[in-house]
Amino acid sequence: MSILLTGGLGYIGSHTAVELLEDGREIVIIDNLSNSNIEVKDKIEKIVTDKYAKNMKVVVGDVRDEKLLEQIFSENDITAVVHFAGLKAVGESVEKPLEYYDNNINSTTSLLKVMKKFGVKNFVFSSSATVYGRAKSMPIYEDFEIGATNPYGRTKLFIEQILQDIYVSDKTYNIAILRYFNPIGAHDSGLIGEDPNGIPNNLLPYVAKVATGKLEVLSVFGDDYDTKDGTGVRDYIHVVDLAKGHLSALKKLEENCGLKIYNLGTGVGYSVLDIVEAYNKVCGGKVKYKFAPRRPGDIDVCYANADKAFKEMGWKAERDLENMCMTSWKFENNK
């Protein structure tokens, strides 16, 4: 019995692969390497050692390729799917909406069609706090009104609706929708972390490259938000905590739980300048920054209430901001 991880060589996928393997699970990864690297396979194997590495298969390909998916399902006893694959940059989605709708939604419908053909009904979806749009109050609970402010968020919103419609049509599905807040940090080994192809879109890998001198200065988008220092506030969660949340979700599916929605966050909001200050403490004060105009689609403040995940799955984020920055810095210096 194997678990299929789409986008499993990416940032969150690779950390989740480690957690699943170390839990004794067998996994199959499909990844088109659009924002990842095949070398991550070797790094995962090094982390989990020979004891667990034999339980991982990797297929290079696109989730929109239904024939390839059918081959994977035919050759492996897939019992559950964790769906990470997708484009994920808010700003880029505003510039390239068609690419985001095509990639994120069509990959999901292709995957769900093949799952249905092979009778696989356990599904964990990598959603996002962007589905809450501009929430009226903080912290954000799962029952808050949803409505995204950018194409990336809307793809997540549409996919959530597709999954809910599927569940209404067939109550034998078990679906966990995980609404991530802002994952940062890296594995303690320093072998895997957030390493996007090209110029980073997310905050911490950009901060890391400025700290190492690979980039000259960090652009802080917006200094006039309604926050303590004028910069955007987010709920940053360590990627290893987030990965453990997927293992908890899979265990929940094994209880025939139906459809569940969970926030995965820490419940604490940090500003961009809080992150810069914390990173400076770790790296010795090397991060230069300048203010730039707001990006379209960004919001002022966003942080979670994750009590439901703790009550129903026993999951809780455990790592603090210093650990997030420290592991990121270790990864950056280990590349």
C-alpha positions as CSV (number, residue, x, y, z in Angstrom):
1,M,0.0,0.0,0.0
2,S,1.5,3.3,-1.1
3,I,0.6,7.0,-0.7
4,L,1.0,9.2,-3.8
5,L,2.5,12.6,-3.3
6,T,2.1,15.0,-6.2
7,G,4.8,17.7,-6.1
8,G,6.6,15.5,-3.6
9,L,10.1,16.9,-4.4
10,G,8.9,20.5,-3.7
11,Y,9.4,22.4,-0.5
12,I,6.5,21.1,1.6
13,G,6.2,17.8,-0.3
14,S,9.8,16.8,0.4
15,H,9.5,17.4,4.1
16,T,6.2,15.5,4.2
17,A,7.9,12.6,2.3
18,V,10.5,12.4,5.1
19,E,7.8,12.3,7.8
20,L,5.8,9.6,6.0
21,L,8.9,7.4,5.3
22,E,10.0,7.7,8.9
23,D,6.5,6.6,9.9
24,G,7.1,3.4,7.9
25,R,4.9,4.4,5.0
26,E,5.5,3.5,1.3
27,I,5.3,6.5,-1.0
28,V,5.3,7.3,-4.7
29,I,6.2,10.8,-5.8
30,I,5.2,12.5,-9.0
31,D,6.9,15.9,-9.8
32,N,7.4,17.8,-13.0
33,L,10.4,19.6,-11.5
34,S,9.0,23.0,-12.5
35,N,9.9,24.4,-9.1
36,S,12.0,21.6,-7.6
37,N,15.1,19.5,-8.4
38,I,15.6,15.8,-8.9
39,E,18.6,16.0,-6.5
40,V,16.0,16.3,-3.6
41,K,15.3,12.6,-4.1
42,D,18.9,11.8,-3.0
43,K,18.7,14.2,-0.1
44,I,15.5,12.6,1.2
45,E,17.1,9.2,0.9
46,K,20.1,10.4,2.9
47,I,17.9,11.8,5.7
48,V,15.8,8.7,6.1
49,T,18.7,6.2,5.5
50,D,18.6,2.9,3.8
51,K,16.0,1.6,6.3
52,Y,13.3,3.7,4.8
53,A,14.7,4.9,1.4
54,K,13.7,1.7,-0.3
55,N,10.0,2.6,0.4
56,M,10.1,5.6,-2.0
57,K,9.6,5.7,-5.8
58,V,9.9,8.9,-7.9
59,V,8.3,9.6,-11.2
60,V,9.2,12.7,-13.2
61,G,6.0,13.9,-14.9
62,D,3.0,16.3,-14.9
63,V,-0.1,15.6,-12.9
64,R,-2.2,16.8,-15.8
65,D,-0.9,13.7,-17.8
66,E,-3.8,11.3,-17.1
67,K,-2.1,8.4,-19.0
68,L,1.0,8.7,-16.7
69,L,-1.2,8.8,-13.7
70,E,-3.1,5.7,-14.8
71,Q,0.3,3.9,-15.2
72,I,1.3,4.9,-11.7
73,F,-2.0,3.7,-10.2
74,S,-1.8,0.5,-12.2
75,E,1.8,-0.3,-11.1
76,N,1.4,0.7,-7.4
77,D,-1.2,-0.1,-4.8
78,I,-2.2,3.5,-4.1
79,T,-4.5,3.9,-1.1
80,A,-4.3,7.7,-0.5
81,V,-3.1,10.8,-2.3
82,V,-1.5,14.0,-0.9
83,H,-1.9,16.7,-3.5
84,F,0.9,19.3,-3.3
85,A,1.5,20.0,-7.0
86,G,0.7,23.5,-8.1
87,L,1.9,27.0,-8.8
88,K,1.9,29.0,-5.6
89,A,3.1,32.7,-5.9
90,V,0.4,35.3,-5.2
91,G,2.1,38.1,-7.2
92,E,2.9,35.9,-10.1
93,S,-0.7,34.6,-10.2
94,V,-2.0,38.2,-10.7
95,E,0.4,38.5,-13.7
96,K,-0.3,35.0,-15.1
97,P,-3.8,34.0,-14.1
98,L,-4.4,31.6,-17.0
99,E,-1.3,29.6,-16.2
100,Y,-2.5,29.3,-12.6
101,Y,-6.0,28.2,-13.4
102,D,-4.8,25.7,-16.0
103,N,-2.0,24.2,-13.9
104,N,-3.7,24.1,-10.5
105,I,-7.3,23.2,-11.4
106,N,-6.7,20.9,-14.3
107,S,-4.0,19.0,-12.5
108,T,-6.5,18.4,-9.7
109,T,-9.4,17.3,-11.9
110,S,-7.1,14.9,-13.8
111,L,-5.9,13.4,-10.6
112,L,-9.4,13.0,-9.2
113,K,-10.6,11.4,-12.4
114,V,-7.9,8.8,-12.2
115,M,-8.5,8.2,-8.5
116,K,-12.2,7.6,-9.2
117,K,-11.2,5.1,-12.0
118,F,-9.1,3.1,-9.6
119,G,-11.4,3.4,-6.6
120,V,-9.0,5.5,-4.4
121,K,-11.0,7.8,-2.1
122,N,-8.6,9.1,0.5
123,F,-7.3,12.6,-0.4
124,V,-5.3,15.3,1.4
125,F,-5.4,18.7,-0.3
126,S,-2.7,21.3,0.1
127,S,-4.9,24.4,0.4
128,S,-4.0,27.9,1.7
129,A,-5.1,30.6,4.1
130,T,-5.5,32.8,1.1
131,V,-9.0,31.4,0.7
132,Y,-10.1,33.6,3.6
133,G,-9.3,36.7,1.7
134,R,-9.5,39.8,3.9
135,A,-10.9,38.3,7.1
136,K,-12.9,40.6,9.3
137,S,-11.2,39.6,12.5
138,M,-8.2,37.6,13.8
139,P,-7.5,34.9,14.5
140,I,-9.0,33.0,11.6
141,Y,-11.3,30.0,12.3
142,E,-12.2,27.4,9.7
143,D,-15.8,28.5,9.6
144,F,-15.0,32.1,8.6
145,E,-16.4,33.4,5.3
146,I,-14.1,32.6,2.4
147,G,-13.3,34.6,-0.7
148,A,-9.8,35.0,-2.2
149,T,-8.2,38.3,-3.3
150,N,-6.0,36.9,-6.0
151,P,-5.9,34.1,-8.7
152,Y,-3.7,31.8,-6.7
153,G,-6.1,31.9,-3.8
154,R,-9.1,31.5,-6.1
155,T,-7.6,28.3,-7.5
156,K,-7.4,26.9,-4.0
157,L,-11.0,28.1,-3.4
158,F,-12.3,26.4,-6.5
159,I,-10.5,23.1,-5.8
160,E,-11.9,23.1,-2.2
161,Q,-15.4,23.5,-3.8
162,I,-14.8,20.7,-6.2
163,L,-13.8,18.4,-3.3
164,Q,-16.8,19.3,-1.3
165,D,-19.1,18.6,-4.3
166,I,-17.4,15.2,-4.8
167,Y,-18.0,14.4,-1.2
168,V,-21.7,15.4,-1.4
169,S,-22.0,13.1,-4.4
170,D,-20.3,10.2,-2.7
171,K,-20.0,10.1,1.1
172,T,-17.5,7.2,1.0
173,Y,-14.7,9.7,0.3
174,N,-12.4,10.8,3.1
175,I,-11.0,14.2,2.3
176,A,-8.8,16.5,4.5
177,I,-8.5,20.1,3.3
178,L,-5.4,21.6,5.0
179,R,-5.3,25.4,4.9
180,Y,-1.7,26.3,5.4
181,F,-0.6,29.6,6.7
182,N,3.0,30.6,5.9
183,P,5.5,27.8,5.9
184,I,9.2,28.7,6.4
185,G,12.3,27.0,7.8
186,A,14.0,23.8,6.7
187,H,14.8,20.3,7.9
188,D,17.2,20.0,10.8
189,S,19.7,18.1,8.7
190,G,20.1,21.2,6.5
191,L,19.7,19.0,3.4
192,I,16.3,20.1,2.3
193,G,14.5,23.4,2.5
194,E,12.8,26.1,0.4
195,D,15.0,26.4,-2.8
196,P,12.9,27.8,-5.6
197,N,14.1,27.9,-9.2
198,G,15.0,31.5,-10.1
199,I,14.4,34.6,-8.0
200,P,12.4,33.6,-4.9
201,N,8.8,34.8,-4.6
202,N,8.5,33.9,-0.9
203,L,9.9,36.0,2.0
204,L,12.4,33.7,3.8
205,P,14.3,32.3,0.8
206,Y,14.8,35.8,-0.4
207,V,15.9,37.0,3.1
208,A,18.4,34.0,3.1
209,K,19.9,35.0,-0.2
210,V,20.4,38.6,0.9
211,A,22.0,37.3,4.1
212,T,24.5,35.2,2.1
213,G,25.2,38.1,-0.4
214,K,23.6,36.2,-3.3
215,L,21.1,39.0,-3.6
216,E,21.8,42.7,-2.7
217,V,18.7,43.8,-0.9
218,L,15.3,42.6,0.3
219,S,12.3,44.5,-1.1
220,V,9.7,44.9,1.6
221,F,6.4,45.3,-0.2
222,G,4.4,47.9,1.6
223,D,5.1,50.0,4.7
224,D,1.7,51.5,5.2
225,Y,-0.4,48.5,6.3
226,D,-2.5,48.8,9.4
227,T,0.1,46.9,11.6
228,K,2.5,47.8,14.3
229,D,5.4,48.7,11.9
230,G,3.4,49.1,8.6
231,T,4.6,45.8,7.1
232,G,2.4,42.8,6.5
233,V,1.7,40.3,9.3
234,R,1.6,36.6,8.7
235,D,1.4,33.4,10.7
236,Y,4.7,31.7,9.9
237,I,4.8,27.9,10.6
238,H,7.9,25.7,10.5
239,V,7.7,23.4,7.5
240,V,8.5,20.3,9.6
241,D,5.5,21.1,11.8
242,L,3.4,21.5,8.6
243,A,4.7,18.1,7.3
244,K,3.7,16.4,10.5
245,G,0.3,17.9,10.0
246,H,-0.1,15.8,6.8
247,L,0.8,12.6,8.6
248,S,-1.8,13.5,11.2
249,A,-4.3,14.1,8.4
250,L,-3.6,10.8,6.8
251,K,-4.2,9.0,10.1
252,K,-7.5,10.9,10.4
253,L,-8.6,9.7,7.0
254,E,-7.9,6.1,8.1
255,E,-10.7,6.6,10.7
256,N,-13.2,7.1,7.8
257,C,-13.6,10.7,8.8
258,G,-15.5,12.1,5.8
259,L,-14.6,15.6,4.8
260,K,-12.6,17.7,7.2
261,I,-11.1,21.2,7.0
262,Y,-8.2,22.3,9.2
263,N,-6.1,25.4,9.7
264,L,-2.4,24.6,10.0
265,G,-0.7,27.5,11.7
266,T,0.8,28.7,15.0
267,G,-1.8,31.3,16.0
268,V,0.9,34.0,16.2
269,G,1.4,36.8,13.7
270,Y,4.8,38.2,12.8
271,S,5.5,41.2,10.6
272,V,8.0,41.2,7.7
273,L,10.4,43.3,9.9
274,D,10.0,40.8,12.8
275,I,11.3,38.2,10.4
276,V,14.2,40.3,9.3
277,E,15.1,41.0,12.9
278,A,14.9,37.4,13.9
279,Y,17.0,36.4,10.8
280,N,19.6,39.0,11.6
281,K,20.1,37.5,15.1
282,V,20.7,34.1,13.5
283,C,23.0,35.2,10.7
284,G,24.8,38.1,12.3
285,G,22.9,41.1,11.0
286,K,23.5,40.9,7.3
287,V,20.0,41.5,5.8
288,K,19.6,44.8,4.0
289,Y,16.1,45.9,3.1
290,K,14.3,48.7,1.3
291,F,10.6,49.5,1.1
292,A,8.7,49.0,-2.1
293,P,5.1,49.5,-3.2
294,R,2.5,46.9,-2.1
295,R,1.9,43.9,-4.3
296,P,-1.5,43.4,-5.8
297,G,-3.6,40.8,-3.9
298,D,-1.7,41.1,-0.6
299,I,-3.5,41.8,2.7
300,D,-2.6,43.4,6.0
301,V,-2.8,40.7,8.6
302,C,-3.4,36.9,8.6
303,Y,-3.0,34.4,11.4
304,A,-4.7,31.2,12.4
305,N,-6.7,29.6,15.1
306,A,-5.6,26.0,14.9
307,D,-7.5,24.6,17.9
308,K,-9.6,22.3,15.7
309,A,-6.5,20.5,14.3
310,F,-5.3,19.9,17.9
311,K,-8.7,18.7,19.2
312,E,-9.5,16.4,16.2
313,M,-6.0,15.2,15.1
314,G,-3.8,15.9,18.1
315,W,-1.6,18.1,15.9
316,K,0.0,21.4,17.1
317,A,2.8,23.5,15.8
318,E,5.8,23.2,18.2
319,R,8.7,25.2,16.7
320,D,9.4,28.9,17.3
321,L,10.5,31.7,15.0
322,E,14.1,31.4,16.0
323,N,14.1,27.7,15.0
324,M,12.5,28.6,11.7
325,C,15.2,31.1,10.9
326,M,18.0,29.0,12.3
327,T,17.1,25.9,10.1
328,S,16.7,28.2,7.1
329,W,20.1,29.7,7.6
330,K,21.7,26.2,8.0
331,F,20.0,25.0,4.8
332,E,21.2,28.1,2.9
333,N,24.8,27.6,4.0
334,N,24.6,23.9,3.2
335,K,23.8,24.2,-0.4
